[in-house]
Amino acid sequence: MSKIDLALVGARVCTLDPERPAAAALAVANGEIVAVGSDAEIRELGAAGETIDLDGAVVIPGLTDSHIHPLQGALDTRGADLRDLSSLEDVRDAVAAERQRCGPDQWVLGFGLEYDVFRESGIRGDLFEEAAEGSPALLTFMDLHTAVATPRALELAGVTGPQAFSENAEIVCQDGAPTGELREWAALATVERALPRLTDAKRYALYAAALREHAAVGLTGGHAMDGTLATHDLLRELEANGDLVQRFKVPFTIVPESQQDDWAELLPHRDARGLRWRAGVAKFFIDGVIDAGTGWLYEPDSEGEGKLPFWPDPQHYRRAVATFARAGFQCATHATGDRGVREALDAYREAGAPPLHGRHRIEHIETLQPQDLPRFAAEGVVASMQAQHMLWCEPDRSDNWSRRLGPERSAPGRAFPIRSLRESGALVALGSDWPVARFDPRLGLAAARLRRPPGERDRSPYDDQAVDGLAALEGYTTNAAVTVGEEGRLGRIRPGFAADLTVFAEDPVECDPDELPELPVLLTVVDGEIVHRAG
């Protein structure tokens, strides 16, 4: 046996390994778990480079966020934090405070804006003109699919009226004049292009800082949901500098306007990898979001919207899926609406090609037709879910998401059907979709169990789709590993597995879910390296 680099003793080890579910200690050498057992068994292996007595703390397999934007999110969370602000006046106050922090020529930025803020006023940029003191301001909504720009921002960007896009996007106009509402990324980009460009050094610093913050809450890895060939170069740089403190699966984002030649350029990079990252995934968007009316539905929403796909030509989407699937890529499709979910399932079935690693997957699945639920298990498609998105939903269905879908589609069992999918035999992987929701996995674990914001004990859950503590933990560990075909080295604590570990003060499975967000993270270990240590 190699020299032991790290020994954790005096612990409660929740292995998620059916052959040995519990232990008291483990040993790590060369980035791998080499022994799991009692304190005496581990100490008998000889002196370790470092031995930590955890005094009863709980060791679990490293937590993996199965849907996160770790790099883009570092850039998208600049400016005023508008999350949890429920009134227009609160948002205006936050914009005004951010304006005072900015230089005289700086844009005022904000993120995490909620749709319900505009229930009475409608989404308009001029609502923030006074708070921004006439400066250009761009505020993105919590789902990153919509933004609102002030008149000065539109002027600097040269946006004067409606434009046509290759995807289902819109510069919302009234009487031919833009209101400031920008729906979907092509529309957002018309204003974002006018933003001052960050220096390479500043961008890198934001990336590295974000990854350290994620490690501090127990994340050892993630399925990063956006990427290009340039992302590979960035990951190589982060890894070379010792700043890649998580393990990532990184897809290529395939946009609607891309063609066969664009796809052919990416196919040879299927097996690109580093020590802590690899490619081999293609990410698609068949629709947008329910809240903005761009989720693809069979029946229109309460505003008469939701009948259009994000990809104007669904057959082109199917050709793209088939191209990447038959080249061995795992395919991941963003689908929030019931029509979008079915189109993704049909595209995978039509392609008829399992990926080289893992299983094809659908992201979000906020609503689906009952007859499509059993297809996930039957056709081997992963349901990649984000329980944190439920935290915006009100039990009385008065929130924007529920109002748009109406009582039938937001009824119990139809909204974010995590438990129903799991009980049907589908593999359910859990994540945050940060920066859409907070990246803290403790919040994700709590949300999956509560179906309401933790700490709000007097608030009833949205419905009956909650799962238990073990199912929630599996969604962040074993199921995340199976999703990407790495169940032979990730997601459990077993000799021969990668030493990716999260150490909590108490057992996250047994912990009161309302108290989970405050559960101390003592250690985060990736490849045997301690990347976070409390205190």
N, C-alpha and C positions, 0 to 999 in steps of 0.2 A: 504494500500500500504506500502511496505517496505520502510525503510529510503533510501532516494536518495543518492547514492554514488557519482555520477557524473552527472553534467548538462552541456550541451553545448548549448549556447544561442548566439543570434546575428549572426546566420549562414544562409547559403543557403543550405538546406538539400535536396539532390536529393535522394529520398527514393527508386526509382524503384518499388514502390508499386502503382499499378494502382488505388487503392482506395484513396490514398492521395499522389500524385506524388511529392509534394513539401511542405516544412515546414520551420520554422525558428529556431526551437530548439528541443531538445530531452532530456530525462532523463533516467538514468541507475541505476538499483539496483540489487545486487546479480548477476552480470554478464549478465543481460538481459535488453533490452530496455523496459521500462515500460510506456513511454509516448512520443508522437510525436505531436508537435503543435506549437503554437506561443510562443514568449518569455513570454508573460503574463501567458499563460496556464502552462508553465513549472515552472515559478517562484512561482506560486500559490501552487505548490505541497509542498513548504517548503524548508528550507535550505538544501543544498546538502553538502556532504563531500568535494566536490570541484566543483565550478562553473567556467566555462571558457567562456568568451565572445570572440567569434571568429572573430568579426569585419568584417563580410561579407565573411569569408572563406567558402569553399564548403565541406560539409560532404557527403560522399558516402558510400554505403555498403563496408565492408572490401574487399580488392582485394585478390583474390585467384589465385595462379598460378596452372593451371590444369595439368601441366606436368613439374616436377622439381625434381632434385636429391639433396636435401638440405644437406644430410649427406655425401654421397659419393663425392659430388661436393666440399665439404670443403677440402677433401684430394686431389682431382684431380687438384686443382688450385694452387698447390705449384710450386714455381720456376719462371722462366721467363714468362711473359705475352706476348705471340706471336700473340695475336689477332690483326687484322688490319695491320699486316706486310705483304707487298705484294711482296717483293723481297727476293731472297736468301741472298743477302748481308745484308739486314736489320735483317734477322733471325740470321745470323752468328754473327752480332754485338751484338744482344741481348743475344745470348748464351755465347759470350765472356764476356759480362758484368756480367752475372749470375755466370760464373766461378770465377770471381774475388770476388764475394760475398760469395762463398762457401769455406769451409775449404779444406785442401790439400787432404783429403781422401773422400770427399763428392761426391755423384753423382750430376751431373748437370741436372736439370729437367726443363721442359718447357711445356706449354699448349696453346691450341688455334691455332695451326699451320694450315695454309690454303693450300689446295691442289694445287692451282694455282701457288704457289711459285716454284713448281717443274715441271712446264710446259716444260721447256727446258732440265732440267737435269735428270729427273726421280727421284724417291724417293730412296735416298741412305744415309746410316749412315755416310759414310766416308766424306761426304760433311761438317760435323761439327767436325771432329776429331781435326783439327788445332784450331778451336775456343774454343773447350773444353780442349785444351792443353793436350790431351791424356787421360783425365779423362773419366770415363763412363758417358754417357749422354743418356737420354731417353726423347724424345719430343713427346707429344701426339697431334693428330690433333683435330680440333675444334669439330668434331662429336664424339670423344672418341672411335671410332671404328677402328682407325688406329694409329700406332705410328711408329717412326723411332728411331733406336738405333745405337749408334756408335760401331765401332769394339770392343773397350774395354768393352763396356756394354755387347755385345754378348759373349765375352770371359768369363767374370765373371759369366754370366748366363749359360754357357755351351751350348750355341746354336751354332751348327756347320753346320747344314744343315736342310733340310726339315723334317717336322714331320707330323704325321697323327693326326687329332683331331676328336672328336665325333660331333662337330658342323662345319659349313662352315667357317673355319678359315684357315689362311695360313701364314707360314714363307716364304716370297718371296725369292726365290733363283735364282741365275744366274750361270749356269754351276756348279750346286750343292752347291755353296757357298751362304750364306745368304747375301742379300744386306743391311739389316737393316730394311727393311719395314716389319711391322707386321700387318696383317689384322685380325680384330675381336679379341674378348677378350681372347680366349684360346691362341692365338698366343702372345698377349700382356703379358699374365700371365707368359709365359716362361721367360721373362726378369724381370717383376715386382717382381717375387719371389726373385730375387737377391738384391733388394733394401733393405737398412737398415730399420729395423722395427721401427716405431714410438712408443714411450712410450704411455701407456694408458692416462696419464695426458696430453701429447701433443695433442693426437687425440681429447680428450674431449675439450680442449681449442679451437682447430680449429672448431669443431662443434658449440660450443656456440658462438664464434665470428661471424661465418657465419650467424647464425640465427639473431643475432643483426643487422648485416648489411642488411639483408633482411627486417627486420622490419623498418629500417630507410628509405626505399624507398616506404613504404606503404603497404607491403604485410602482410596480417593477417593470411594467411594459404596457403596450397598447397597440391596437390596430389603427394606425394612422390613416385617416380617411381622405387624404388629398395628397397629390404628389405628381411630380414631373421628373424628367431626367435630371434637372437641376437639383431636385430634392436629394437625389443620390449623392451628388457632389457635396451638398451641405452635410449630410449624414456622415460621409467620410471625414469631413473636416471636424465635426463634433467629436467623432470617435477618436481621431488622431490626437485631439487636444484633451481627451479625458472628460469631455463634457456630455457624452452620450450616456446618461445614467439610467436609462430605461432600455428595454428591448422592444423593437418596433417591427411590424409588418407594414409595408408602405406600398399602396397601390398607385397606379397611374390613373389620373382623372381623365375620362374619355368624354369629350364635349360633343354636343349635337352636330356642330359644323365640321367635325373631323371626318376624314375620308379614308379609304383603304390605304393610301400612301402614308398617311399619318400613323395608322395602326401598324403598318409594316415596319416603320422606324422603331417602334417600341418593342415588338415581339422578341428581338434578339436579347433584350435585357430582362427577360423573365427570371433568370437565375442570379441576377445581381445581388450581392450581399456583402455584409461586413461581419464582424464578430457579434454585433448586437442588432443587426437589422437585415432584412431581406425583402426583395421585391416579389413578383409573381402574382400580383393581384391587379385586376382592372375594376375601376369604380365608375358606375353610371348613375345618372339621374333620370328616372322616367317621369317624375313629377316634382312639384315644389312642396308647399306647406298648406295645411288646412286653413290656418289662421289668415292667410293672405288670399285665399281663393285659388291657389295654384296647385293644391293637391288634386290628383286625378281621380274623379269619382264617377260611379255609374249614374247617379242621379245628382243634379246640381245642388249646391248648398243653399242656405237660406237667402243668400244674396244673388242667386242665379249663376254662381260661378262654380268652377271645379270640373268643367267638362273637357278641358284641354290638357294634353300631356305636355311635359316640359320639352321632350323631343318632338318637334312638329311631325316627324314621320316615324311612327313606331316600327315600321318595317326596317328602317335604317338602324334603329336601336337593336332590333333582333339580329341584323347582319353583324353589327359590332360585337354583340354578345357571342355569337357563333364563332367569329374570328378569334376572339381571345380564349374562349372556352376550348376550342379545338386545338389551340396552341398550348394548352396545359395551364392557363391562368385560372386562378380562382376569380369568379365574378361576384361583385357586390353591387346591388342596385338600391338606391334610395327610392323608397316608395312609401308614401304616407297614406294615400287614398286607396279605397278598395279596388278601383279599376287599375291603379298602378301596381298594386300587389299581384293581381291576376296576370297582368301583362308580363311582369318579371318572372313569375312561375312558368308561364307559357314559353317565354324566351329560353329559359334554361332547359325545359323539356325538349323544345325543338332543336336546340343545339346538340343535345344528346352526348355530351362529353364531360365527364367528371374532371375536376382540376387535378393537377399533379400533387398539390398539397391541400388537404382539408376538403371543404364542401362549398358549393355556391351558397350565397347568402342574400337575404333581403334586409335592408336597414329600415328601422322605425316601425312600420306596420301599425299605424295608429288606428286604422279601422280596416276590416276586411269582411268579405261575404262569408257567411257561415259555411257554405259548401267548399270554400277554399282552405279552411282551417286544417282539415286532415291531409292536405296535399304536402305540407311541409315535412311531416314524418314520412309519408309514403314516397316522396320524391327526393328525400335526403337534403332538403334545403334548410339552412340555419335561419332561425328567427333572431335577428340582432336587435335588441330592444333597449330602450332608455326610460327607465321608470321615473327618472327625475322630471321628464316632460309632463308627468301627471301633476306635478306640484302647482301648475298654473290653473288646474281645473277645479271648479267649484262644485261641491256636492249637489247644489240645486240647478246645475247646468246653466248658470248665468254668465259664464265666461265666454269669450269670443269663440274659442275652439268648439265648445259644446253647442253654442247658439248656431254656428254655421252648419254643423252636422245635423242638428235637430235631435229630437228625443229618441228616435228609433236607432240611429247610428251611434249615438253616444250612450245608449242604454247599457246596463250591466252586462258584461261578457263581450261587448262589441268594441269598447274603447281600450286601446293598448292591452290586448288580451294575453298577457304574459302567462297567467296560470292556465288558461284554456289551451294555449299552444303547448305548454309543458306537459299537461295531462294528456294531450293527444299523442304524445310520443316525440314531439319535435325537440330538437336541440335548441335551447334558448341561451344565448350569450348576452351579457349585460354590459352596458357602458353608459357614458355621460353625454356624448356629443359635444363636449367642451369645444368652444366657448359658448355653445347654446345653453348648456346647464353647467353648474359648477363641477369641477373635475374630481372633487373629493369622493373617493369610493365609499367612505363611511356614509355619506349622504345617499349614494346610490343604493347601498345595501338597505338602508332604512326605508327609502322610498319604495323599494320592491316589496317590503314587508307591510308598509302602512297604507300606501296609496293616498297619502296626504302628507303635508309638510311635517317633519318630525318636530316635536315640541308643542304642537298645537293639539293637545290632548282633548280639548273640548270640541274639536272639529271632526265630523264623521268622515270616513273615507269615501272616495268617489264611487267605488263599487266593490265587488267581491272578488277581484282578480289578484289579491295579495298572495304572496308565496311565503313559505316559512324561512327561517334563518339559514338552514342548510342549503335550500334551493337557491337562495340569493347568493350565498358564498360560492356555490358551484358555478353560478353564472359569471362570476369574476375570476374563476380559477380553472377548474377542469373543463368546463364547457368552452371557455375561451381558447384553451389549448386544442381541443378537438376541432373547433371551428377552422383553425389554420393548419391542421394536420400535424400538430406537435404534441399529441398526447403521450408520446413515448419519452418526452424529456421535460415537459412543462405541466403545471397544473396539479402536481402531487408532490409530496415529500417522500422520496424513495431513493435508495442508492442507485446511482447512475443518472439521476435527473439533474438538471441544471440547478445550481444553488441560488434560486430566486425565491426570496423569503420576505414575509411581512410579519413583524412582531408587534402585537397589541398588548396593552396592560391587562386586558380581560378578553374572554372569548367572544368574538363578534357574533357567533351563532346564538349564544345564550344571553347576550346583552339585551336589555330593554331597547327596542328599536328607536324609541324617542331619545335615548341617551347616546346612541351610536355616533352621531357627529362629533361628540366630545370625547370619545374613547381615545386615550393617548396612543400614538404610534411611537414605539420605542426604537425600532430599527427597521430599515429597509435595506435589503441585500440583493444585489444583482450580480450574477456570475461569481458569487462568493465575496464580492467587494461590498463593504458597508458604504452605501451611498447616502444614507441618512442615519443619524444617531441623535436621539432626543437629549437635550441638555449638553 
